[in-house]
Amino acid sequence: MANAAVGDDVYGEDPTINELEQYAAELSGKEAALFLPSATQANLTAILSHCERGDEYIAGSTAHCYLWEGGGASVLGGVQAQPIDFEEDGTIDLNKVRRKIKPENVHFVKTKLLCIENTTNGKALPFEYLARTADFCKEENLLLHMDGARVFNAIIHYGKALKEVAEPVDSLTICLSKGLGAPGGALLCGSQAFIKRARRWRKVLGGGFRQGGFLAAAGLYALKHNVDRLSEDHANANKLFEGLKSLNSPLIVPLEQNTNMVFVKMDGKYIDGILEELKINNVLLGKFYFVDNIVRIVTHLGISVLDIECALQTFQKILNNKTASI
């Protein structure tokens, strides 16, 4: 990062950002890519580039672009969201989508875009669903955006190349600062015409870089060196899941493990105390929003096998003490 060649990216003069964008475009099989400060801004830029004021996008009711990004599309772009509950496997039922597409009538907004998320709560969408959804969007005259903040976890799960996963969609967001380990930044990939519109929206949203190549250099390193190692995160998550099951405690019930995420249900009477004691012992977990007493545990670049073993030992000590006091 310290040795990165930099320039003014607003004028297209930062060579490291240009290199990163070209590399991401080739990797995703898209015509062009755009470097942005965050995946939240990348998703917002995508929606604003696909839609106009008075248009609508459809997304899962707990999708990141709908629930976790401050309602940016409606607040800043006048684009209405139509949420639909996810299915158990993270997909959106296309028959339900069809029923939510607004007819051409002066009473309604124009349904313009479908947003899917891969992965969702760690679940990689069924691979065949991607092509099926793309065909559906063509039939219904919708554009298709993929929030691929963790898409590399999905491709490790599939054993596919990124361009195979990205091929069915019109645009794709990639986050560089999650499992890939960069300190910040995201990418938006799509056609030349789409990225041209997106570049303007990035500037409008305050995301134009001057000497941003220092951060882009970290993104390049992440894409070139940290993708294959995501399988270690998946293995660590599985080790944690199996280890928690083996504790056989009445206070916690491991529910599922998907790619690099583990979901655990804790006894509501003890959950706050358990989380506080874990924190004191440097095991940092948080409650999963909107579902009572569920904790989401995420493995990543900074978590080793030894960390997993240490966490399991800490869990066992705390649970033994809690159980003895019941």
RODO-2510 file (C-alpha; in nm, 4 decimals, decimal comma):
residues 326
     n   res          X          Y          Z
     1     m     0,0000     0,0000     0,0000
     2     a     0,2779     0,2413     0,0940
     3     n     0,4436     0,1944    -0,2455
     4     a     0,1264     0,2296    -0,4540
     5     a     0,1332     0,4653    -0,7517
     6     v    -0,1492     0,7157    -0,7090
     7     g    -0,3273     0,9932    -0,8935
     8     d    -0,6621     1,1698    -0,9109
     9     d    -0,9225     0,8992    -0,9709
    10     v    -1,2028     1,1510    -1,0256
    11     y    -1,0178     1,2271    -1,3504
    12     g    -0,9326     0,8594    -1,4078
    13     e    -0,5649     0,9254    -1,3310
    14     d    -0,4989     0,6836    -1,0430
    15     p    -0,3050     0,3935    -1,1989
    16     t    -0,3582     0,1553    -0,9069
    17     i    -0,7350     0,2092    -0,9024
    18     n    -0,7401     0,1665    -1,2795
    19     e    -0,5498    -0,1598    -1,2435
    20     l    -0,7865    -0,2829    -0,9738
    21     e    -1,0947    -0,1970    -1,1797
    22     q    -0,9557    -0,3683    -1,4893
    23     y    -0,8616    -0,6777    -1,2873
    24     a    -1,2085    -0,6938    -1,1274
    25     a    -1,3780    -0,6569    -1,4665
    26     e    -1,1735    -0,9449    -1,6093
    27     l    -1,2301    -1,1579    -1,2988
    28     s    -1,6069    -1,1058    -1,3096
    29     g    -1,6368    -1,1328    -1,6874
    30     k    -1,7992    -0,7888    -1,7053
    31     e    -1,7045    -0,5023    -1,9366
    32     a    -1,6044    -0,2612    -1,6604
    33     a    -1,5760    -0,2100    -1,2846
    34     l    -1,5788     0,0816    -1,0418
    35     f    -1,3949     0,1160    -0,7105
    36     l    -1,6005     0,2603    -0,4235
    37     p    -1,5402     0,3263    -0,0534
    38     s    -1,7883     0,0639     0,0718
    39     a    -2,0257    -0,2097    -0,0404
    40     t    -2,3158    -0,0068     0,0992
    41     q    -2,2289     0,2769    -0,1378
    42     a    -2,1754     0,0256    -0,4195
    43     n    -2,5247    -0,1213    -0,3734
    44     l    -2,6790     0,2247    -0,3527
    45     t    -2,4898     0,3360    -0,6628
    46     a    -2,6114     0,0257    -0,8466
    47     i    -2,9766     0,0907    -0,7597
    48     l    -2,9531     0,4589    -0,8542
    49     s    -2,7795     0,3695    -1,1812
    50     h    -3,0429     0,1119    -1,2764
    51     c    -3,3490     0,3061    -1,1580
    52     e    -3,4950     0,6548    -1,1765
    53     r    -3,7076     0,8474    -0,9271
    54     g    -4,0446     0,6790    -0,9004
    55     d    -3,9078     0,3361    -0,9925
    56     e    -3,9064     0,0347    -0,7633
    57     y    -3,6645    -0,2423    -0,6776
    58     i    -3,7549    -0,5784    -0,5233
    59     a    -3,5341    -0,7402    -0,2588
    60     g    -3,5480    -0,9842     0,0303
    61     s    -3,7060    -0,8429     0,3450
    62     t    -3,3821    -0,8899     0,5404
    63     a    -3,1512    -0,8200     0,2449
    64     h    -2,8606    -0,5906     0,3181
    65     c    -2,9524    -0,3381     0,0485
    66     y    -3,3069    -0,3107     0,1875
    67     l    -3,2723    -0,3483     0,5658
    68     w    -2,9144    -0,2633     0,6587
    69     e    -2,8226     0,0359     0,4429
    70     g    -3,0347     0,3142     0,5910
    71     g    -3,2959     0,3124     0,3158
    72     g    -3,0525     0,5009     0,0932
    73     a    -3,2316     0,4302    -0,2336
    74     s    -3,5556     0,5844    -0,1103
    75     v    -3,3936     0,8579     0,1016
    76     l    -3,1520     0,9772    -0,1645
    77     g    -3,2900     0,8476    -0,4925
    78     g    -3,6671     0,8400    -0,4671
    79     v    -3,6586     0,4669    -0,5493
    80     q    -3,9187     0,2586    -0,3673
    81     a    -3,8325    -0,0807    -0,2192
    82     q    -4,0650    -0,3822    -0,2343
    83     p    -3,9484    -0,6410     0,0209
    84     i    -4,0326    -1,0115    -0,0051
    85     d    -3,9473    -1,2703     0,2605
    86     f    -3,6525    -1,4941     0,1800
    87     e    -3,7076    -1,8667     0,1448
    88     e    -3,5221    -2,1024     0,3765
    89     d    -3,2343    -2,1433     0,1270
    90     g    -3,1834    -1,7672     0,0837
    91     t    -3,3652    -1,7434    -0,2486
    92     i    -3,6624    -1,5221    -0,3282
    93     d    -3,9568    -1,7189    -0,4670
    94     l    -3,9890    -1,5963    -0,8256
    95     n    -4,3637    -1,6581    -0,8246
    96     k    -4,3899    -1,4163    -0,5324
    97     v    -4,1746    -1,1688    -0,7239
    98     r    -4,4061    -1,1962    -1,0239
    99     r    -4,7067    -1,1140    -0,8065
   100     k    -4,5324    -0,8012    -0,6744
   101     i    -4,4387    -0,6578    -1,0154
   102     k    -4,6576    -0,3520    -1,0632
   103     p    -4,8740    -0,3256    -1,3752
   104     e    -4,8284    -0,0301    -1,6072
   105     n    -5,0811     0,2048    -1,4567
   106     v    -5,0717     0,5653    -1,3368
   107     h    -5,1420     0,4448    -0,9820
   108     f    -4,8182     0,2497    -0,9475
   109     v    -4,4452     0,2901    -0,9469
   110     k    -4,2516     0,1144    -1,2213
   111     t    -4,0896    -0,2086    -1,1066
   112     k    -3,7430    -0,1919    -1,2594
   113     l    -3,4939    -0,4056    -1,0677
   114     l    -3,4592    -0,7294    -0,8733
   115     c    -3,1792    -0,7498    -0,6162
   116     i    -3,0495    -1,0852    -0,4944
   117     e    -2,7876    -1,1458    -0,2260
   118     n    -2,5116    -1,4060    -0,2379
   119     t    -2,4391    -1,5233     0,0258
   120     t    -2,7419    -1,4675     0,2540
   121     n    -2,6712    -1,5414     0,6207
   122     g    -2,3784    -1,7418     0,4925
   123     k    -2,5908    -1,9507     0,2549
   124     a    -2,4738    -1,9609    -0,1047
   125     l    -2,7724    -1,9393    -0,3355
   126     p    -2,8376    -2,2621    -0,5290
   127     f    -2,6218    -2,2264    -0,8380
   128     e    -2,9005    -2,3141    -1,0807
   129     y    -3,1178    -2,0424    -0,9259
   130     l    -2,8894    -1,7734    -1,0694
   131     a    -2,9565    -1,8615    -1,4342
   132     r    -3,3239    -1,9264    -1,3628
   133     t    -3,3578    -1,5826    -1,2028
   134     a    -3,1828    -1,4174    -1,4972
   135     d    -3,4256    -1,5857    -1,7388
   136     f    -3,7166    -1,4725    -1,5220
   137     c    -3,5919    -1,1127    -1,5254
   138     k    -3,5648    -1,1151    -1,9046
   139     e    -3,9235    -1,2443    -1,9291
   140     e    -4,0490    -0,9761    -1,6902
   141     n    -3,8311    -0,6961    -1,8306
   142     l    -3,6442    -0,6491    -1,5029
   143     l    -3,2773    -0,5744    -1,4445
   144     l    -3,0874    -0,8005    -1,2034
   145     h    -2,8340    -0,6850    -0,9425
   146     m    -2,6386    -0,9160    -0,7138
   147     d    -2,5211    -0,7907    -0,3768
   148     g    -2,2110    -1,0075    -0,3734
   149     a    -2,0519    -0,8622    -0,0614
   150     r    -1,9485    -1,2195     0,0265
   151     v    -1,9654    -1,3623    -0,3240
   152     f    -1,6194    -1,5165    -0,2960
   153     n    -1,7467    -1,7303    -0,0080
   154     a    -2,0120    -1,8472    -0,2532
   155     i    -1,7651    -1,9333    -0,5303
   156     i    -1,5526    -2,1330    -0,2845
   157     h    -1,8696    -2,3199    -0,1873
   158     y    -1,9611    -2,3811    -0,5537
   159     g    -1,6099    -2,4554    -0,6734
   160     k    -1,6783    -2,2136    -0,9613
   161     a    -1,5050    -1,9085    -1,1087
   162     l    -1,6402    -1,5627    -1,0310
   163     k    -1,7367    -1,5004    -1,3938
   164     e    -1,9602    -1,8108    -1,3871
   165     v    -2,1488    -1,6692    -1,0877
   166     a    -2,1573    -1,3143    -1,2263
   167     e    -2,2571    -1,4052    -1,5836
   168     p    -2,6369    -1,4120    -1,5246
   169     v    -2,6575    -1,0716    -1,3508
   170     d    -2,6520    -0,7187    -1,4912
   171     s    -2,4408    -0,5856    -1,2056
   172     l    -2,2444    -0,7196    -0,9124
   173     t    -2,1150    -0,5721    -0,5867
   174     i    -1,7965    -0,7125    -0,4324
   175     c    -1,6843    -0,6199    -0,0809
   176     l    -1,3076    -0,6195    -0,0286
   177     s    -1,3131    -0,5718     0,3484
   178     k    -1,4890    -0,8818     0,4786
   179     g    -1,3342    -1,2255     0,4356
   180     l    -1,0852    -1,0897     0,1816
   181     g    -0,9218    -0,8834     0,4550
   182     a    -0,8683    -0,5418     0,2932
   183     p    -0,9114    -0,2416     0,5263
   184     g    -1,1882    -0,0952     0,3111
   185     g    -1,3306    -0,0591    -0,0365
   186     a    -1,5721    -0,2329    -0,2702
   187     l    -1,6224    -0,2900    -0,6406
   188     l    -1,9217    -0,2594    -0,8692
   189     c    -1,9074    -0,4550    -1,1954
   190     g    -2,1256    -0,4311    -1,5049
   191     s    -2,1456    -0,3048    -1,8612
   192     q    -1,9528    -0,0019    -1,9856
   193     a    -2,2728     0,2037    -2,0076
   194     f    -2,3806     0,1019    -1,6574
   195     i    -2,0413     0,1841    -1,5026
   196     k    -2,0421     0,5214    -1,6774
   197     r    -2,3693     0,6058    -1,5009
   198     a    -2,2378     0,4574    -1,1769
   199     r    -1,9227     0,6703    -1,1891
   200     r    -2,1365     0,9840    -1,1919
   201     w    -2,3527     0,8583    -0,9031
   202     r    -2,0407     0,7704    -0,7042
   203     k    -1,9309     1,1333    -0,7359
   204     v    -2,2781     1,2608    -0,6403
   205     l    -2,2736     1,0386    -0,3311
   206     g    -1,9354     1,1740    -0,2229
   207     g    -1,7415     0,8625    -0,3167
   208     g    -1,4954     1,0124    -0,5626
   209     f    -1,1338     0,9328    -0,4789
   210     r    -0,8341     1,1586    -0,5181
   211     q    -0,5238     0,9545    -0,4284
   212     g    -0,7178     0,6388    -0,3531
   213     g    -0,4599     0,4011    -0,4941
   214     f    -0,3232     0,3307    -0,1467
   215     l    -0,6520     0,1612    -0,0587
   216     a    -0,6912     0,0040    -0,4031
   217     a    -0,3507    -0,1631    -0,3607
   218     a    -0,4894    -0,3518    -0,0607
   219     g    -0,7906    -0,4543    -0,2687
   220     l    -0,5669    -0,5862    -0,5462
   221     y    -0,3651    -0,7867    -0,2958
   222     a    -0,6850    -0,9262    -0,1444
   223     l    -0,8240    -1,0400    -0,4801
   224     k    -0,4955    -1,1976    -0,5861
   225     h    -0,3992    -1,3676    -0,2596
   226     n    -0,6949    -1,4060    -0,0231
   227     v    -0,9692    -1,5762    -0,2236
   228     d    -0,8641    -1,9419    -0,2057
   229     r    -0,7900    -1,9141     0,1657
   230     l    -1,1606    -1,8471     0,2344
   231     s    -1,1941    -2,2258     0,2491
   232     e    -1,0010    -2,2035     0,5777
   233     d    -1,2735    -1,9779     0,7175
   234     h    -1,5383    -2,2299     0,6132
   235     a    -1,3418    -2,5118     0,7791
   236     n    -1,2960    -2,3073     1,0958
   237     a    -1,6682    -2,2306     1,1083
   238     n    -1,7451    -2,6011     1,0750
   239     k    -1,4945    -2,6846     1,3487
   240     l    -1,6611    -2,4322     1,5769
   241     f    -2,0100    -2,5604     1,4941
   242     e    -1,9174    -2,9237     1,5621
   243     g    -1,7299    -2,8240     1,8780
   244     l    -2,0278    -2,6322     2,0161
   245     k    -2,2554    -2,9282     1,9425
   246     s    -2,0198    -3,1574     2,1318
   247     l    -2,0499    -2,9407     2,4453
   248     n    -2,4086    -3,0686     2,4672
   249     s    -2,5153    -2,7783     2,6876
   250     p    -2,8819    -2,7001     2,7578
   251     l    -2,7922    -2,3286     2,7419
   252     i    -2,6851    -2,3153     2,3785
   253     v    -2,8092    -2,4966     2,0695
   254     p    -2,5986    -2,4707     1,7517
   255     l    -2,8523    -2,4380     1,4702
   256     e    -2,6562    -2,4302     1,1455
   257     q    -2,3256    -2,3517     0,9782
   258     n    -2,3131    -2,1981     0,6329
   259     t    -1,9785    -2,1111     0,4678
   260     n    -1,8122    -1,8859     0,7304
   261     m    -2,1115    -1,8289     0,9601
   262     v    -2,2399    -2,0215     1,2607
   263     f    -2,5803    -1,9552     1,4170
   264     v    -2,6440    -2,0472     1,7792
   265     k    -2,9608    -2,0205     1,9879
   266     m    -2,8951    -1,9346     2,3532
   267     d    -3,1169    -1,9576     2,6579
   268     g    -3,2872    -1,6191     2,6837
   269     k    -3,2338    -1,6038     3,0599
   270     y    -2,8575    -1,6406     3,0284
   271     i    -2,7678    -1,4978     2,6887
   272     d    -2,6589    -1,1524     2,8077
   273     g    -2,4453    -1,2971     3,0859
   274     i    -2,2840    -1,5519     2,8546
   275     l    -2,2023    -1,2862     2,5951
   276     e    -2,0553    -1,0571     2,8609
   277     e    -1,8353    -1,3319     3,0049
   278     l    -1,7210    -1,4286     2,6560
   279     k    -1,6293    -1,0652     2,5926
   280     i    -1,4274    -1,0493     2,9146
   281     n    -1,2373    -1,3519     2,7791
   282     n    -1,1791    -1,1827     2,4400
   283     v    -1,4408    -1,3831     2,2506
   284     l    -1,6541    -1,1175     2,0827
   285     l    -2,0026    -1,2144     1,9661
   286     g    -2,3209    -1,0216     1,9021
   287     k    -2,6915    -1,0956     1,8972
   288     f    -2,8510    -1,1556     1,5594
   289     y    -3,1032    -0,8796     1,4997
   290     f    -3,4765    -0,9488     1,4635
   291     v    -3,4586    -1,3074     1,5905
   292     d    -3,4739    -1,3599     1,9667
   293     n    -3,1746    -1,5202     2,1385
   294     i    -2,9851    -1,6042     1,8194
   295     v    -2,6131    -1,5285     1,7972
   296     r    -2,4253    -1,5122     1,4664
   297     i    -2,0578    -1,6106     1,4767
   298     v    -1,8414    -1,5230     1,1752
   299     t    -1,4954    -1,6575     1,0938
   300     h    -1,2557    -1,4492     0,8841
   301     l    -0,8948    -1,3739     0,7954
   302     g    -0,8105    -1,2801     1,1552
   303     i    -0,9369    -1,6061     1,3070
   304     s    -0,7084    -1,9115     1,3223
   305     v    -0,7636    -2,2749     1,4202
   306     l    -0,6050    -2,1929     1,7556
   307     d    -0,8561    -1,9134     1,8036
   308     i    -1,1393    -2,1602     1,7418
   309     e    -0,9957    -2,4000     1,9980
   310     c    -0,9530    -2,1169     2,2477
   311     a    -1,3114    -2,0026     2,1914
   312     l    -1,4450    -2,3547     2,2453
   313     q    -1,2499    -2,3874     2,5688
   314     t    -1,3877    -2,0520     2,6846
   315     f    -1,7419    -2,1572     2,5955
   316     q    -1,7002    -2,4809     2,7875
   317     k    -1,5671    -2,3067     3,0998
   318     i    -1,8463    -2,0495     3,1045
   319     l    -2,1204    -2,3017     3,0306
   320     n    -1,9935    -2,5397     3,2985
   321     n    -2,0073    -2,2591     3,5544
   322     k    -2,3551    -2,1514     3,4427
   323     t    -2,4878    -2,5081     3,4437
   324     a    -2,3469    -2,5730     3,7928
   325     s    -2,5348    -2,2689     3,9257
   326     i    -2,8729    -2,3702     3,7805
***
